[in-house]
């Protein structure tokens, strides 16, 4: 039984690893979306943000050309 302590340590390490994996898994389940759905949502948000910024730049350019 020279490896008894080593087995216990390996079991504890593996259990901790499994718990970490479970935490990560539950974080994605809280949003209710898969990775591809989140990527699609984020891409749409970025496109909308970019469109708004371009509109602001166009309005700023119009104001400068009028004055």
Residue pairs with C-beta under 8 A, 6 or more apart in sequence:
28 34
28 35
31 38
33 41
